[in-house]
Amino acid sequence: MEEHSEMAGLRREVLETITDPSMILEGQYGVLMAIREIQKGKYLVVVFRESGHDGFIITSFMTRRERFLGRRKKIWPA
């Protein structure tokens, strides 16, 4: 099955965003959002949840809307 989404070829970038984010924001319902700028003004957002010593990725997406990111509470760096 062939994937046709923009995210299909970004598996490595998604994992890098989780392990080395530029910032982590608080999402809704207890999720966290790891953010990393992929291109000038284009951000990869990886939504994840931590549970004890484990965690899992819920979804990921690209955005150019910095105002969207600026409205969230910054968790890291403080």
C-alpha positions, 0 to 999 in steps of 0.5 A: 500500500502506497502512502501519499501524505506529506508525513510518509517520508518523515519517520526519521524526523519524527523520531528526532523531534521526540528525542531532540525537540526545540521545545515541548508544549502542553497539549489538551487532555494531558498530551505533550507536543514536541516541536522542531523547525524543519524548514524556515517557518515550517514546524514538525509537531509530534503529539505524544503521551508519557506513561511512567517510563514509557511513552507513545506517539499519537500523531504528527503534523506540519504547520506554519502557524506560529501563533498556534504554537505560541498559544500553548503553555511551554513545558521545556525549555522553561 
